[in-house]
Amino acid sequence: MNRWPHALVFVIFAILEPVACGGQVYISQPQDDAQFEDDVQSEKDAQPQDDAQSEDDASQADSTQQVPDSSDQSDVVLTSNWQPLTDVDAPSGRVLHTAIWTGSKMIVWGGYNGSSYLNTGAIYDPVTNSWTSVTTTNAPSARYFHTAIWTGSKMIVWGGLDSSSLNTGAIYDPVTNSWTSVATTNAPSGRYVHTAIWTGSKMIVWGGYNGSGYLNTGAMYDPVTNSWTSVTTTNAPSARYGHTAIWTGSKMIVWGGYGSSGSLNTGAIYDPVSNSWTSVATTNAPSARGNHTAIWTGSKMIVWGGYGSGLLNTGAIYDPVSNSWTSVATTNAPSARYDHTAIWTGSKMIVWGGYGSSGLLNTGAIYDSVTNSWTSVATTNAPSGRELHTAIWTGSKMIVWGGRGSSGYLNSGGIYTPTP
């Protein structure tokens, strides 16, 4: 029998009730919230204990950190600051929502609040520490497990799940506070726990789960023509969900996730110009996993954390030019976890939150790929421990919001600033 992690179970089982059987997941209708909480707690109680990882060590992180400067990579002392986000006019507490950064504001949309799917959202302005509601007029139907990307001027929401898999979406214009439907003609089949990336002119949707099977199909959406073009399946990665996808500037790299045989450590590079796939090497690749994170540095992809044969605090750096992997150090790395977040600052990766052997986490660390080293993120004034939250990078700060905490579904968050 395949061992599914709790968050995957959250992803597929926590709100819907799956039964893992022979490596397959069969999903029933949504259950009531009380049963949901019982199932989540039961699964967490069954989690393997990672004795090598100490949450106490992470929680005692010092507020003064040594992190290289992004301009010259020389070491300088940074003082870590957390500030709370206002909850005045904030969206209701939720998980499995999306958050994007417009260049000046964060837009949160959709998700699940423990009893209902949501089609509400709000725009957060970090300068004024204030929220403004997103209209629901012509908004996509309520959903979670969807994706959202930023085009440079608009947000595109697509796919997800309500009582069934969705292949609908809409484009949100924050200037006019209005929604415009995305065409369904030639759109990918309904799905959730898929990925979506923005190429600079098109959105590429790939993979996911449709309620009965894993998918290795996808399509490109052009918002100018409001049209879809299929992504080839020739040499595509095997069907999966819970994977990651990043955009290199010219190609999409898909890696990891869960398929019919369990967790995966395979992937491929998709070229939208030639509509072709090229395999990613497995030599020295991270161990098989899903519910991990992946970020793009500008030249390489960093994969970290997740759940495979157990909780993971390992990762590796993938170079698409040489098609090779290099391990990420585990010394001073965050404790093993999944359903965490990771952002790229322009010079470092910040990992935060998630679920580990001791439960919900409010710890994290900064990874420097140049020195292959980790430095702890301060926990003083940090948001409460949580999983299935979102995190975005503003250009100088990380904003964490929402998720599931010990008190339930959260509409709180924090702004993390590494200040010289």
C-alpha positions as CSV (number, residue, x, y, z in Angstrom):
1,M,0.0,0.0,0.0
2,N,1.3,3.4,-0.9
3,R,2.1,5.8,2.0
4,W,0.5,9.1,1.3
5,P,1.6,12.2,3.4
6,H,-0.8,14.0,5.6
7,A,-0.8,17.2,3.4
8,L,-1.3,15.2,0.2
9,V,-4.0,13.8,2.2
10,F,-5.0,17.4,2.9
11,V,-4.6,18.0,-0.8
12,I,-6.7,15.1,-1.7
13,F,-7.9,13.5,1.4
14,A,-8.2,16.1,4.1
15,I,-11.1,17.9,2.5
16,L,-12.2,15.0,0.3
17,E,-11.7,11.6,1.9
18,P,-9.4,9.4,-0.2
19,V,-8.6,5.8,0.4
20,A,-5.1,4.8,-0.7
21,C,-5.2,1.4,-2.3
22,G,-2.5,-0.2,-4.3
23,G,-0.8,3.1,-5.0
24,Q,-4.1,4.7,-6.2
25,V,-6.2,7.3,-4.6
26,Y,-10.0,7.0,-4.7
27,I,-11.9,10.1,-3.6
28,S,-15.3,10.3,-2.1
29,Q,-17.5,13.4,-1.7
30,P,-16.5,16.2,0.6
31,Q,-16.9,15.4,4.3
32,D,-18.1,17.6,7.1
33,D,-15.5,19.7,8.9
34,A,-15.6,17.8,12.2
35,Q,-14.7,14.6,10.4
36,F,-12.1,16.4,8.4
37,E,-10.4,17.6,11.6
38,D,-10.5,14.1,13.0
39,D,-8.9,12.6,9.9
40,V,-6.2,15.3,9.8
41,Q,-5.3,14.7,13.4
42,S,-5.3,10.9,13.0
43,E,-3.0,11.2,10.0
44,K,-0.7,13.6,11.9
45,D,-0.5,11.2,14.8
46,A,0.6,8.5,12.4
47,Q,3.5,10.6,10.9
48,P,7.0,9.2,11.2
49,Q,9.1,10.8,13.8
50,D,12.4,12.4,12.5
51,D,14.6,12.2,15.5
52,A,17.5,13.7,13.6
53,Q,15.6,16.9,13.2
54,S,15.0,19.1,16.3
55,E,12.2,21.7,16.1
56,D,13.7,23.1,19.3
57,D,16.9,24.0,17.5
58,A,15.0,25.8,14.8
59,S,12.7,27.6,17.2
60,Q,15.7,29.1,19.1
61,A,17.0,30.7,15.9
62,D,18.9,33.9,16.7
63,S,17.5,37.2,15.4
64,T,20.8,38.2,14.0
65,Q,21.8,36.3,10.9
66,Q,24.8,36.2,8.6
67,V,23.5,36.4,5.1
68,P,25.6,37.5,2.1
69,D,24.6,40.8,0.4
70,S,22.8,40.3,-2.9
71,S,25.0,42.9,-4.7
72,D,28.5,41.5,-4.0
73,Q,27.9,38.3,-2.1
74,S,30.1,39.5,0.8
75,D,29.0,38.6,4.3
76,V,27.1,41.3,6.3
77,V,25.0,41.1,9.4
78,L,21.3,41.1,8.8
79,T,18.7,41.7,11.6
80,S,15.5,39.7,10.9
81,N,12.2,41.5,11.4
82,W,8.7,40.2,11.4
83,Q,5.7,42.5,11.4
84,P,2.0,41.3,11.5
85,L,-0.4,42.0,8.7
86,T,-3.6,43.7,9.7
87,D,-6.7,41.5,9.7
88,V,-9.0,44.5,9.2
89,D,-10.9,43.8,5.9
90,A,-8.7,40.7,5.3
91,P,-10.2,37.8,3.5
92,S,-11.7,35.1,5.7
93,G,-9.4,32.3,6.9
94,R,-8.6,29.7,4.3
95,V,-6.2,27.1,2.9
96,L,-5.3,26.0,-0.6
97,H,-5.9,29.5,-1.9
98,T,-3.5,31.4,-4.3
99,A,-1.5,34.6,-3.8
100,I,0.4,36.6,-6.5
101,W,2.5,39.7,-6.4
102,T,1.6,42.5,-8.8
103,G,4.8,44.5,-8.3
104,S,3.2,46.6,-5.6
105,K,0.4,44.6,-4.0
106,M,-0.5,41.0,-3.1
107,I,-3.8,39.4,-4.4
108,V,-5.2,36.5,-2.5
109,W,-8.1,34.5,-4.0
110,G,-10.2,31.3,-3.5
111,G,-9.5,28.4,-1.3
112,Y,-11.4,26.5,1.4
113,N,-12.5,27.7,4.9
114,G,-13.4,24.4,6.5
115,S,-16.9,24.3,5.4
116,S,-17.2,26.1,2.0
117,Y,-15.2,26.6,-1.2
118,L,-14.5,30.2,-1.8
119,N,-14.6,32.7,-4.7
120,T,-13.6,35.7,-2.7
121,G,-10.4,37.5,-2.3
122,A,-8.6,40.7,-1.5
123,I,-5.7,42.9,-2.4
124,Y,-3.1,43.7,0.3
125,D,-1.0,46.8,0.2
126,P,2.1,46.5,2.3
127,V,2.8,50.2,2.2
128,T,-0.5,51.1,3.9
129,N,-0.9,47.7,5.6
130,S,-4.5,47.5,4.3
131,W,-6.8,45.2,2.4
132,T,-9.3,46.0,-0.4
133,S,-11.9,43.4,-1.5
134,V,-11.8,41.8,-4.9
135,T,-15.2,41.9,-6.6
136,T,-17.2,38.6,-7.0
137,T,-19.1,39.9,-10.0
138,N,-18.2,37.5,-12.9
139,A,-15.6,35.9,-10.7
140,P,-14.8,32.2,-11.3
141,S,-16.9,29.8,-9.3
142,A,-15.8,28.9,-5.8
143,R,-12.8,26.5,-5.7
144,Y,-9.6,25.4,-4.2
145,F,-6.5,23.5,-5.5
146,H,-6.6,26.0,-8.4
147,T,-3.7,28.0,-9.9
148,A,-3.1,31.7,-10.4
149,I,-0.4,33.5,-12.4
150,W,0.4,37.2,-12.9
151,T,0.8,38.4,-16.5
152,G,2.3,41.7,-15.6
153,S,-1.0,43.5,-15.6
154,K,-3.6,40.9,-14.8
155,M,-4.2,37.7,-12.7
156,I,-5.4,34.5,-14.4
157,V,-7.1,31.9,-12.2
158,W,-7.7,28.5,-13.7
159,G,-8.8,25.0,-12.8
160,G,-9.2,23.5,-9.3
161,L,-11.9,21.7,-7.5
162,D,-15.4,22.3,-6.0
163,S,-17.5,19.2,-6.0
164,S,-15.9,18.2,-9.3
165,S,-12.7,18.9,-11.3
166,L,-12.8,22.3,-13.1
167,N,-11.5,23.5,-16.4
168,T,-12.8,27.0,-16.1
169,G,-11.2,30.3,-15.1
170,A,-11.1,34.0,-15.4
171,I,-8.8,37.0,-15.8
172,Y,-8.8,39.6,-13.0
173,D,-7.9,43.2,-13.7
174,P,-7.0,45.0,-10.4
175,V,-7.1,48.4,-12.0
176,T,-10.8,48.1,-13.0
177,N,-11.6,45.5,-10.3
178,S,-13.3,43.3,-12.9
179,W,-13.3,39.7,-14.2
180,T,-13.3,38.3,-17.8
181,S,-13.9,34.7,-18.5
182,V,-11.3,32.4,-19.9
183,A,-12.4,30.3,-22.9
184,T,-13.2,26.6,-22.4
185,T,-12.8,25.7,-26.1
186,N,-9.8,23.4,-26.4
187,A,-9.0,24.0,-22.8
188,P,-7.4,21.1,-20.8
189,S,-9.7,18.7,-19.1
190,G,-10.8,19.6,-15.6
191,R,-8.1,19.1,-12.9
192,Y,-6.6,20.1,-9.7
193,V,-3.2,20.0,-7.9
194,H,-1.8,20.9,-11.3
195,T,0.8,23.6,-12.1
196,A,0.6,26.8,-14.1
197,I,3.5,29.1,-15.2
198,W,3.6,32.3,-17.1
199,T,6.0,32.5,-20.1
200,G,5.8,36.3,-20.6
201,S,3.0,35.9,-23.2
202,K,1.2,32.7,-22.4
203,M,0.1,30.5,-19.4
204,I,1.1,26.8,-19.5
205,V,-1.1,24.4,-17.5
206,W,0.2,20.9,-16.9
207,G,-0.5,17.7,-15.0
208,G,-2.7,17.2,-12.0
209,Y,-5.5,14.9,-10.9
210,N,-9.1,14.8,-12.2
211,G,-10.8,12.8,-9.5
212,S,-10.2,9.4,-11.0
213,G,-6.7,9.5,-12.6
214,Y,-3.4,11.3,-12.8
215,L,-2.7,13.5,-15.8
216,N,0.3,14.2,-18.1
217,T,-1.6,16.5,-20.4
218,G,-1.6,20.3,-20.6
219,A,-2.2,23.3,-22.8
220,M,-1.0,26.9,-23.5
221,Y,-3.4,29.7,-23.0
222,D,-3.0,33.0,-24.9
223,P,-5.0,35.8,-23.1
224,V,-4.7,38.1,-26.1
225,T,-6.6,35.7,-28.4
226,N,-8.4,34.0,-25.5
227,S,-7.4,30.6,-27.0
228,W,-5.8,27.3,-26.0
229,T,-3.2,25.2,-27.8
230,S,-2.4,21.6,-26.7
231,V,0.9,20.7,-25.1
232,T,2.3,17.5,-26.7
233,T,2.4,14.3,-24.6
234,T,5.3,12.8,-26.7
235,N,8.2,12.3,-24.3
236,A,6.2,14.1,-21.6
237,P,6.8,13.2,-17.9
238,S,4.6,10.4,-16.5
239,A,1.2,11.5,-15.2
240,R,1.4,13.1,-11.8
241,Y,0.2,15.7,-9.3
242,G,1.8,17.4,-6.3
243,H,4.7,18.2,-8.6
244,T,6.4,21.5,-9.2
245,A,6.9,23.6,-12.4
246,I,9.2,26.6,-12.9
247,W,9.9,28.9,-15.9
248,T,13.5,29.4,-16.9
249,G,12.8,32.3,-19.3
250,S,12.5,30.1,-22.3
251,K,11.4,26.6,-21.0
252,M,9.3,25.0,-18.3
253,I,10.8,22.4,-16.0
254,V,8.5,19.9,-14.4
255,W,9.8,17.7,-11.5
256,G,8.7,15.3,-8.8
257,G,5.2,14.7,-7.5
258,Y,3.0,11.6,-7.0
259,G,1.9,9.2,-9.7
260,S,0.3,5.8,-9.9
261,S,3.5,4.1,-8.5
262,G,3.9,6.6,-5.7
263,S,6.4,9.5,-5.2
264,L,8.6,10.5,-8.2
265,N,12.1,11.9,-8.7
266,T,11.7,12.3,-12.5
267,G,10.9,15.3,-14.7
268,A,11.3,16.9,-18.0
269,I,11.9,20.3,-19.8
270,Y,9.2,21.6,-22.0
271,D,10.0,23.9,-24.9
272,P,6.9,25.8,-26.0
273,V,8.5,27.0,-29.3
274,S,9.2,23.5,-30.5
275,N,6.3,21.9,-28.5
276,S,8.8,19.2,-27.3
277,W,9.9,17.6,-24.1
278,T,13.5,16.6,-23.0
279,S,14.1,14.4,-19.9
280,V,15.7,15.7,-16.7
281,A,18.6,13.5,-15.5
282,T,18.0,11.3,-12.5
283,T,21.7,10.9,-11.7
284,N,22.3,12.6,-8.3
285,A,18.7,13.9,-8.4
286,P,16.9,14.4,-5.0
287,S,15.0,11.3,-3.7
288,A,11.5,10.9,-4.9
289,R,9.0,13.3,-3.3
290,G,6.0,15.5,-3.7
291,N,4.6,18.5,-1.8
292,H,8.1,20.0,-2.0
293,T,9.1,23.4,-3.3
294,A,11.1,24.5,-6.4
295,I,12.4,27.9,-7.2
296,W,14.3,29.4,-10.2
297,T,17.5,31.3,-9.4
298,G,17.9,32.8,-12.9
299,S,20.1,30.0,-14.0
300,K,19.3,26.9,-11.9
301,M,16.3,25.2,-10.2
302,I,16.5,24.5,-6.5
303,V,14.3,21.6,-5.2
304,W,13.8,21.3,-1.4
305,G,11.8,19.4,1.3
306,G,8.6,17.5,0.8
307,Y,7.4,14.0,1.5
308,G,8.6,10.8,-0.1
309,S,9.6,7.7,2.0
310,G,9.2,10.1,4.9
311,L,9.6,13.8,5.8
312,L,12.5,15.4,4.0
313,N,14.9,18.2,4.6
314,T,17.1,17.5,1.6
315,G,17.3,19.0,-1.8
316,A,19.4,19.7,-4.9
317,I,20.2,22.2,-7.5
318,Y,19.5,21.4,-11.1
319,D,21.5,23.0,-14.0
320,P,19.5,22.6,-17.2
321,V,22.5,23.6,-19.3
322,S,24.6,20.6,-18.1
323,N,21.5,18.5,-17.2
324,S,23.1,17.8,-13.8
325,W,22.2,17.9,-10.1
326,T,24.3,19.1,-7.1
327,S,23.2,18.4,-3.5
328,V,22.0,21.1,-1.2
329,A,23.7,21.1,2.2
330,T,21.8,19.7,5.2
331,T,24.0,21.4,7.8
332,N,21.8,24.0,9.6
333,A,19.0,23.3,7.1
334,P,15.4,23.7,8.3
335,S,13.9,20.6,9.9
336,A,12.2,18.1,7.6
337,R,8.8,19.3,6.3
338,Y,6.3,19.6,3.5
339,D,3.5,22.0,2.6
340,H,5.9,24.7,3.4
341,T,6.7,27.7,1.1
342,A,9.9,28.8,-0.6
343,I,10.6,32.1,-2.4
344,W,13.7,33.5,-4.2
345,T,14.9,36.9,-3.2
346,G,17.2,37.4,-6.2
347,S,20.1,35.9,-4.4
348,K,18.8,33.6,-1.7
349,M,16.0,31.1,-1.1
350,I,13.9,31.5,2.0
351,V,12.0,28.4,3.3
352,W,9.3,28.9,5.9
353,G,6.5,27.1,7.7
354,G,4.9,23.8,6.8
355,Y,4.3,20.5,8.6
356,G,7.0,18.5,10.3
357,S,7.5,15.7,12.9
358,S,6.4,18.0,15.7
359,G,3.4,19.4,13.9
360,L,2.8,22.8,12.4
361,L,5.9,25.0,12.0
362,N,6.7,28.7,12.2
363,T,10.4,28.2,11.5
364,G,12.5,28.5,8.4
365,A,15.9,29.3,7.0
366,I,17.7,31.2,4.2
367,Y,19.7,29.2,1.7
368,D,22.7,30.7,-0.1
369,S,23.4,28.7,-3.2
370,V,26.8,30.3,-3.7
371,T,28.2,29.2,-0.4
372,N,25.8,26.2,-0.1
373,S,24.9,27.2,3.4
374,W,21.8,27.9,5.6
375,T,21.1,30.6,8.1
376,S,18.0,30.4,10.4
377,V,15.1,32.8,10.1
378,A,14.2,34.4,13.4
379,T,11.0,33.2,15.1
380,T,10.5,36.4,17.2
381,N,7.2,37.9,16.2
382,A,6.9,35.3,13.4
383,P,3.4,34.2,12.4
384,S,2.0,31.2,14.2
385,G,2.9,27.7,12.9
386,R,1.0,26.8,9.7
387,E,0.8,24.7,6.6
388,L,-0.8,25.2,3.2
389,H,-0.3,29.0,3.4
390,T,1.1,31.2,0.7
391,A,4.3,33.3,0.5
392,I,5.4,36.0,-2.0
393,W,8.5,38.1,-2.4
394,T,8.0,41.9,-2.9
395,G,11.5,42.6,-3.9
396,S,12.6,43.4,-0.4
397,K,10.2,41.5,1.9
398,M,8.5,38.1,2.2
399,I,4.7,38.1,2.9
400,V,3.2,35.0,4.5
401,W,-0.6,34.7,4.7
402,G,-3.3,32.2,5.5
403,G,-3.1,28.5,5.9
404,R,-4.1,26.0,8.5
405,G,-2.9,26.5,12.1
406,S,-3.6,25.0,15.5
407,S,-6.6,27.2,15.8
408,G,-8.0,26.3,12.4
409,Y,-8.2,28.3,9.2
410,L,-6.1,31.4,9.4
411,N,-6.5,34.9,7.9
412,S,-3.4,36.2,9.6
413,G,0.1,36.6,8.3
414,G,3.4,38.4,8.6
415,I,6.0,40.4,6.7
416,Y,9.6,39.2,7.0
417,T,12.3,41.7,6.3
418,P,16.0,40.9,6.4
419,T,17.3,44.4,7.1
420,P,21.0,45.4,7.0
